[in-house]
């Protein structure tokens, strides 16, 4: 891609991405297709895979979840395919690590012209469900950690607190270190362990304990140019629609769906103008962000895209919830800034769905109100509807949810922590 194109100026750190001999920035990613055996009805359905996982067939076709759909059973009831949709899975999240069949996007690391690493302060939050000795700095084993710099090793700060609003308690530096604990299993050498220095992991001597919010502030280096993930989606779908070779046959309409994290990705995709390709053509005709609340992604330097939008107790420092929140134009009553998610002729039709969870803890009302709580009119080509956060799409008759199912569990709030009771975070969004 051409880093100098005006359409790409909103991508953080793009100017620091390595270029080839022609001045272009190169990256690559996984793509998989499911196509009806009769060729379909010239419709494309793009699955914005949640944290690299394929979800559309599971939700729309009542299929078992799998990242390797290879058998007839993996198509479920075939709802999308029987209606003529070519289903496209394309990688967009560049900070994922290989494993479990996730879709991967290989992105460049930002570097300064003199070859020096790009460095800066960042914060990582850790919450555990059971006592744990070591954790990756990303908190998620599936996600790349922003490595600590040499200087950051000496000046990092680790705190813990009981509630998000509690005063933090700083932990002495001699009680923790950048390292990982390995071993302890039944291997051929017995159950011995080793503490291995690591720039991507954090070890706490007494272990991370449930019921506490741990927060690490440190100098990181080598950020990925994460905004290229939106370029990847734009250029892939545009290619499948408009390439004269018709790689998936003729396509008249393109639609996309994303749930929770990827619903937020869709909102950023629209807001930053990526629904228009470099030829000025509309990319998606319709997009369905499901249970995203009022959030977007946040693609700034050292962002961890796997981290959920802020929940009731955790992840309040997530960059997901920043103005603008609404599709219609609004004014931030605190800063005077004026903006909207939808503001271009190339914008798609949008059907935004959310549940009570989004209203209780994902700022859902800001999708259709001003920042000071006044009702907004809806822009053209846009609608909001409600549904279940974990229900199966399309809407159909179904048995009541099982006790303890995701639907039941997700709508309840965790109890506040106390000295006698620990709590666990809610399902990531």
Secondary structure, 3 states (H helix, E strand, C coil): CECCCHHHCCCCCHHHCCCCCCCECCCEECEEEECCCCCCCCEEEEECCECCECCHHHHHCCCCCCCCCCCHHHHCCCHHHHCCEEEEEECCCCCECCCCCCCCEECCECECCCCCECEEEEEEEECCCCCEEEEECCCCCCECCCCECHHHHHHCEEEEECCCCCCCEECCHHHEECEEEEECCCECCECCEEEEECCCEEEEEEEECCCCEEEEEEEEECCECCCHHHHHHHHHHHHHHHCCCCCCCCCCEEEEEEECHHHHHHHHHHHCCCCECCCCCECCCEEEEECCCCCCCCCCCCCCCCCCCCCCCCCCCCCCCCCCCCCCCEECCCCCCEECCCCCCCCCEEEEEECHHHHHHCCHHHHCECCCCCECCCCCCEEEEECCCCCCCCCCCCCCCCCCCHHHHHCCCCCCCECCECCCCCCCC
